[in-house]
Amino acid sequence: MFINFFYELKTHGLPVTLKEYLMLMEALEAQVANYRMEDFYYLSRSALVKDERNLDKFDRVFSEVFEGIESTSEDLTAEIPDEWLRALTERYMSEEEKAEIEALGGWDKIMETLKKRLEEQKERHQGGNKWIGTGGTSPFGAYGYNPEGIRIGQHKSRHRRAIKVWDKREFKDLDDSVELGTRNIKIALRRLRQFARSGAAEELDLDGTIRSTANKGYLDLKLVPERRNAVKVLIFFDVGGSMDDFVRSCEELFSAARTEFKHMEYFYFHNCVYEGVWKQNHRRYTEKLDTWDVLHTYGSDYKVIFVGDASMSPYEISHPGGSVEHMNEEPGGVWLQRIAQVYPSLVWLNPSPEQHWNYTHSISMIREIIEDRMFPLTLEGIDAAMKELLR
């Protein structure tokens, strides 16, 4: 069974290795986990999952292999009208009444009977002990009771008796495009790492200390500068207007980036970059920074990240005076081209859904200017953007 579990994980795309599998076997032999499925689940997850983004895949494989939720070759798909499953009444039974209800007779019998019910039933049913419905003692449905059955259309478990849940995943979904979060963003940003030792010599050089002590015959401590991520980053955040819908995502990205990158500068702009950017939004009219000064201050070795939905009037990109806030002498597209020429390593993170990009003309224009280096503001998108910046 454990070998099958290992192969299923690899089949579903999890990067598990033989070394990790052997470590799990050693932990089981040492009785690290008790004889409970929950204990084994957490032990195997700790041993085999190295990246939080693979937790969802792991949970699915674990369910299939160990929970008896197996795929079947029989076609059991059918449209069940929502009105059949409305919880108009919720049945509560005494322990004596529950004891009188018999189970249908195991997995195969339940699945075979479900297939027949799907073929035969033509209308909603409530109560009773046969049909798919609500508030009864049938093995199929919701808000009733049966020693073992298939829960269909119920918000959450009540008796914890179901052997299969039709419309609810057993383990928490951690999809790349669903859950962002500062912790997960940090993991994605860590792809952009180039370590170097810089600063004062404050960290113990253990190998150097051992060599020097052995050569001199007395303790000779050697110190080296701390090893830091040497990557230098400029981040430009679009603020206001349509970006108000994405404030939370941008805040999470900003927080994670400040933690991961020791050499980082940030600036704000609205819709498109023009001749000026700013550091504080409430002072953007009085303390605006000249964009030319930014380009001349920070060298071409900086990595540039734009964060914005790129949704605006096309004239803001293509025409002088097209800005919604001021009479810009040069189009926003000209400034984007200048920035792209100074900083070869440049990406754009877009928080709007990727499937909508082709319907917004300004997004297409910006993608063309930056040579299609636009990525969605999701874990998968950030991961791909960091790979692009490392080229």
Backbone hydrogen bonds, N-H to C=O, Kabsch-Sander energy under -0.5 kcal/mol:
donor,donor_aa,acceptor,acceptor_aa,energy
5,F,1,M,-2.2
6,F,2,F,-2.3
7,Y,3,I,-2.4
8,E,4,N,-2.5
9,L,5,F,-2.0
10,K,6,F,-1.8
11,T,7,Y,-2.5
12,H,8,E,-1.9
13,G,10,K,-1.5
14,L,9,L,-2.5
16,V,14,L,-2.2
21,Y,17,T,-1.9
22,L,18,L,-2.6
23,M,19,K,-1.9
24,L,20,E,-2.0
25,M,21,Y,-2.2
26,E,22,L,-2.3
27,A,23,M,-2.1
28,L,24,L,-2.2
29,E,25,M,-2.4
30,A,26,E,-1.9
31,Q,28,L,-1.5
32,V,27,A,-2.6
36,R,34,N,-1.6
40,F,36,R,-2.1
41,Y,37,M,-2.5
42,Y,38,E,-2.0
43,L,39,D,-2.1
44,S,40,F,-2.9
45,R,41,Y,-2.2
46,S,42,Y,-2.0
47,A,43,L,-1.9
48,L,44,S,-2.3
49,V,45,R,-2.0
50,K,48,L,-0.6
54,N,51,D,-2.3
55,L,52,E,-1.6
58,F,54,N,-2.4
59,D,55,L,-2.6
60,R,56,D,-2.0
61,V,57,K,-2.3
62,F,58,F,-2.8
63,S,59,D,-2.3
64,E,60,R,-2.1
65,V,61,V,-2.5
66,F,62,F,-2.7
67,E,62,F,-0.6
67,E,63,S,-1.5
69,I,63,S,-1.2
70,E,68,G,-1.4
76,L,74,E,-0.9
80,I,78,A,-0.6
84,W,81,P,-1.3
85,L,81,P,-0.6
85,L,82,D,-1.4
86,R,83,E,-0.7
88,L,86,R,-2.2
91,R,89,T,-0.5
91,R,143,Y,-2.5
98,K,94,S,-2.2
99,A,95,E,-2.0
100,E,96,E,-0.9
101,I,97,E,-0.5
101,I,98,K,-1.1
110,I,106,G,-2.3
111,M,107,W,-2.7
112,E,108,D,-2.4
113,T,109,K,-2.5
114,L,110,I,-2.5
115,K,111,M,-1.9
116,K,112,E,-1.6
117,R,113,T,-2.5
118,L,114,L,-2.5
119,E,115,K,-1.4
120,E,116,K,-2.1
121,Q,117,R,-3.1
125,H,132,I,-0.5
127,G,134,T,-3.3
133,G,131,W,-0.6
133,G,140,F,-1.5
134,T,125,H,-1.3
135,G,142,A,-1.8
137,T,128,G,-2.9
138,S,128,G,-0.7
141,G,150,I,-1.8
142,A,133,G,-2.3
145,Y,136,G,-2.5
149,G,161,R,-0.5
150,I,139,P,-3.0
151,R,149,G,-0.5
151,R,164,K,-2.0
152,I,141,G,-2.0
163,I,149,G,-2.7
164,K,149,G,-1.0
166,W,151,R,-2.8
166,W,164,K,-0.5
178,V,175,D,-1.3
179,E,175,D,-1.7
180,L,178,V,-0.6
185,I,181,G,-2.2
186,K,182,T,-2.2
187,I,183,R,-1.4
188,A,184,N,-1.7
189,L,185,I,-2.8
190,R,186,K,-1.5
191,R,188,A,-1.3
192,L,189,L,-2.1
193,R,191,R,-1.6
196,A,228,R,-2.6
198,S,196,A,-0.6
198,S,226,E,-1.8
202,E,200,A,-1.4
202,E,224,V,-0.7
203,E,224,V,-2.6
205,D,222,K,-3.1
206,L,204,L,-1.1
209,T,205,D,-2.6
210,I,206,L,-2.3
211,R,207,D,-2.3
212,S,208,G,-2.5
213,T,209,T,-2.5
214,A,210,I,-2.3
215,N,211,R,-2.1
216,K,212,S,-2.3
217,G,213,T,-2.3
224,V,203,E,-3.0
226,E,200,A,-0.6
228,R,196,A,-3.0
228,R,226,E,-0.7
230,A,194,Q,-3.0
230,A,228,R,-0.7
233,V,263,H,-2.8
234,L,303,K,-3.1
235,I,265,E,-2.5
236,F,305,I,-2.7
237,F,235,I,-0.5
237,F,267,F,-3.0
238,D,236,F,-0.5
238,D,307,V,-3.0
239,V,269,F,-2.3
243,M,240,G,-1.8
244,D,241,G,-1.8
245,D,242,S,-1.1
246,F,243,M,-1.7
247,V,244,D,-1.0
250,C,246,F,-2.2
251,E,247,V,-2.6
252,E,248,R,-2.2
253,L,249,S,-2.2
254,F,250,C,-2.8
255,S,251,E,-2.6
256,A,252,E,-2.3
257,A,253,L,-2.7
258,R,254,F,-2.1
259,T,255,S,-1.2
260,E,256,A,-2.2
261,F,257,A,-2.6
262,K,260,E,-0.6
263,H,231,V,-0.7
264,M,262,K,-0.8
265,E,233,V,-2.3
267,F,235,I,-2.3
268,Y,278,W,-3.0
269,F,237,F,-2.3
270,H,272,C,-0.5
271,N,269,F,-0.5
272,C,270,H,-2.7
274,Y,276,G,-0.6
277,V,289,L,-2.4
278,W,268,Y,-1.5
283,R,280,Q,-1.4
284,R,281,N,-1.3
287,E,283,R,-2.8
289,L,277,V,-3.8
291,T,275,E,-2.7
294,V,290,D,-1.6
295,L,291,T,-2.1
296,H,292,W,-1.9
297,T,293,D,-1.6
298,Y,294,V,-2.0
299,G,297,T,-0.5
302,Y,299,G,-1.7
303,K,232,K,-3.3
304,V,345,S,-2.6
305,I,234,L,-2.8
306,F,347,V,-2.5
307,V,236,F,-2.8
308,G,349,L,-2.0
312,M,310,A,-0.7
316,E,313,S,-1.8
317,I,314,P,-1.2
318,S,314,P,-1.9
319,H,315,Y,-2.3
321,G,328,N,-2.2
322,G,319,H,-1.5
328,N,326,H,-1.3
332,G,316,E,-1.8
333,G,317,I,-2.3
334,V,331,P,-0.7
335,W,331,P,-1.2
336,L,332,G,-2.1
337,Q,333,G,-2.1
338,R,334,V,-2.0
339,I,335,W,-2.3
340,A,336,L,-2.4
341,Q,337,Q,-1.8
342,V,338,R,-2.1
343,Y,339,I,-2.5
346,L,344,P,-1.1
347,V,304,V,-2.1
348,W,373,R,-2.2
349,L,306,F,-3.6
350,N,348,W,-0.6
350,N,375,F,-3.0
356,H,353,P,-1.9
357,W,354,E,-1.4
359,Y,356,H,-1.6
360,T,357,W,-1.7
361,H,359,Y,-0.6
364,S,360,T,-1.5
365,M,361,H,-2.0
366,I,362,S,-2.3
367,R,363,I,-2.6
368,E,364,S,-1.8
369,I,365,M,-1.9
370,I,366,I,-2.4
371,E,368,E,-1.0
372,D,367,R,-4.2
373,R,370,I,-0.5
375,F,348,W,-3.3
377,L,350,N,-2.3
378,T,376,P,-2.1
379,L,176,D,-1.4
382,I,378,T,-3.1
383,D,379,L,-2.2
384,A,380,E,-2.1
385,A,381,G,-2.4
386,M,382,I,-2.5
387,K,383,D,-1.7
388,E,384,A,-1.9
389,L,385,A,-2.1
390,L,386,M,-1.1
391,R,388,E,-1.2
